[in-house]
Amino acid sequence: MAKSVKKSGAAHKAAAKPSKPAAKKTVASAKANGTSTSHDQVAQLAHRFWTERGQTHGHHEEDWFRAEQALRSKAS
């Protein structure tokens, strides 16, 4: 007769797959304003601003906030 082996709880938890995040996240500041702007939309526009600026580093936050504002004003 075969013996049954009980798995420990810790081993079972380690084998669990992490949950996948939602495909699109809503930007908190836009959500507070009553609009819904996806993370991907902001990222794409911020990347475009970075490219237009000559791909110089050090202004990513400025590009991101500018993209959020542009998308929020467009949604209004």
PALO-838632 format. One record per atom (N, C-alpha, C): residue in one letter; x, y, z. Coordinates in steps of 0.02 Angstrom, whole numbers, padded with zeros to 5 digits, always signed. Layout:
<pts>
AXYZ
...
</pts>
This chain:
<pts>
M+00042-00058+00000
M+00000+00000+00000
M+00045+00062+00000
A+00026+00114-00039
A+00066+00174-00044
A+00052+00221+00013
K+00105+00252+00037
K+00097+00300+00091
K+00078+00368+00061
S+00033+00403+00094
S+00016+00470+00071
S+00062+00520+00107
V+00085+00568+00070
V+00130+00618+00097
V+00093+00683+00102
K+00094+00711+00161
K+00060+00775+00173
K+00109+00832+00158
K+00086+00878+00115
K+00128+00936+00099
K+00122+00987+00154
S+00178+01017+00170
S+00176+01069+00222
S+00147+01133+00192
G+00118+01174+00234
G+00088+01236+00212
G+00138+01283+00180
A+00199+01286+00205
A+00249+01331+00179
A+00269+01312+00108
A+00275+01248+00096
A+00294+01225+00029
A+00238+01240-00021
H+00177+01233+00002
H+00120+01247-00042
H+00117+01321-00060
K+00130+01365-00012
K+00128+01437-00025
K+00184+01458-00072
A+00241+01428-00066
A+00298+01446-00108
A+00284+01427-00181
A+00246+01375-00192
A+00232+01352-00260
A+00177+01392-00294
A+00140+01431-00255
A+00085+01469-00284
A+00111+01523-00331
K+00077+01532-00387
K+00097+01582-00435
K+00073+01651-00412
P+00113+01702-00421
P+00090+01769-00402
P+00034+01791-00449
S-00013+01829-00422
S-00068+01851-00463
S-00043+01903-00512
K-00073+01904-00571
K-00054+01952-00622
K-00088+02018-00609
P-00052+02074-00617
P-00084+02139-00608
P-00132+02152-00665
A-00177+02198-00655
A-00225+02215-00708
A-00187+02242-00768
A-00213+02230-00827
A-00180+02250-00888
A-00171+02326-00891
K-00221+02363-00868
K-00216+02435-00869
K-00231+02461-00799
K-00188+02504-00775
K-00198+02534-00710
K-00225+02605-00720
T-00267+02626-00675
T-00292+02694-00678
T-00247+02738-00637
V-00228+02794-00666
V-00183+02841-00631
V-00223+02874-00576
A-00195+02873-00515
A-00230+02897-00456
A-00251+02970-00462
S-00207+03012-00486
S-00225+03083-00490
S-00282+03095-00539
A-00283+03058-00593
A-00338+03065-00641
A-00402+03038-00612
K-00397+02984-00574
K-00456+02954-00543
K-00486+03001-00492
A-00445+03036-00454
A-00469+03083-00405
A-00505+03142-00439
N-00485+03156-00500
N-00515+03211-00537
N-00581+03190-00570
G-00600+03126-00565
G-00662+03103-00593
G-00656+03076-00664
T-00595+03072-00690
T-00584+03043-00756
T-00546+02978-00749
S-00543+02940-00802
S-00508+02877-00800
S-00456+02876-00856
T-00393+02880-00837
T-00338+02880-00885
T-00295+02819-00870
S-00282+02778-00920
S-00244+02718-00908
S-00169+02733-00902
H-00136+02691-00866
H-00064+02695-00856
H-00029+02692-00924
D-00053+02648-00968
D-00022+02639-01033
D-00028+02703-01076
Q-00085+02736-01072
Q-00095+02798-01111
Q-00046+02851-01088
V-00039+02859-01023
V+00007+02909-00996
V+00079+02891-01015
A+00097+02827-01009
A+00165+02806-01026
A+00181+02819-01100
Q+00134+02805-01144
Q+00147+02817-01215
Q+00156+02891-01230
L+00113+02933-01201
L+00119+03004-01213
L+00183+03033-01182
A+00200+03011-01121
A+00262+03033-01089
A+00322+03012-01131
H+00320+02953-01160
H+00375+02931-01203
H+00379+02975-01264
R+00322+02995-01292
R+00323+03040-01350
R+00354+03107-01332
F+00336+03134-01273
F+00366+03197-01251
F+00441+03191-01243
W+00463+03134-01215
W+00535+03121-01206
W+00571+03119-01273
T+00539+03087-01322
T+00568+03082-01389
T+00572+03151-01422
E+00518+03190-01415
E+00517+03257-01444
E+00569+03303-01413
R+00586+03290-01350
R+00636+03330-01314
R+00707+03308-01330
G+00715+03260-01374
G+00781+03238-01394
G+00808+03180-01352
Q+00765+03145-01317
Q+00782+03086-01277
Q+00835+03101-01224
T+00832+03161-01196
T+00878+03178-01142
T+00849+03152-01076
H+00891+03126-01035
H+00870+03096-00972
H+00866+03149-00917
G+00829+03132-00864
G+00824+03176-00806
G+00760+03215-00800
H+00714+03206-00848
H+00651+03244-00846
H+00590+03197-00850
H+00598+03135-00829
H+00544+03086-00837
H+00482+03105-00797
E+00492+03133-00737
E+00434+03152-00697
E+00396+03210-00730
E+00432+03257-00757
E+00402+03313-00792
E+00362+03288-00852
D+00390+03242-00890
D+00355+03214-00948
D+00293+03177-00926
W+00298+03140-00870
W+00241+03101-00846
W+00184+03147-00824
F+00199+03198-00785
F+00147+03244-00762
F+00116+03283-00820
R+00158+03302-00867
R+00133+03337-00927
R+00085+03292-00966
A+00102+03229-00972
A+00059+03181-01007
A-00007+03172-00970
E-00004+03166-00903
E-00066+03161-00864
E-00111+03221-00874
Q-00082+03281-00872
Q-00121+03341-00880
Q-00151+03345-00950
A-00113+03327-01000
A-00138+03329-01069
A-00196+03281-01078
L-00190+03221-01051
L-00244+03172-01058
L-00306+03191-01018
R-00295+03220-00959
R-00352+03243-00919
R-00390+03299-00953
S-00354+03347-00982
S-00387+03403-01015
S-00422+03379-01079
K-00394+03329-01111
K-00425+03300-01170
K-00490+03263-01152
A-00491+03231-01094
A-00550+03192-01072
A-00606+03238-01050
S-00591+03299-01031
S-00642+03345-01005
S-00683+03375-01060
</pts>
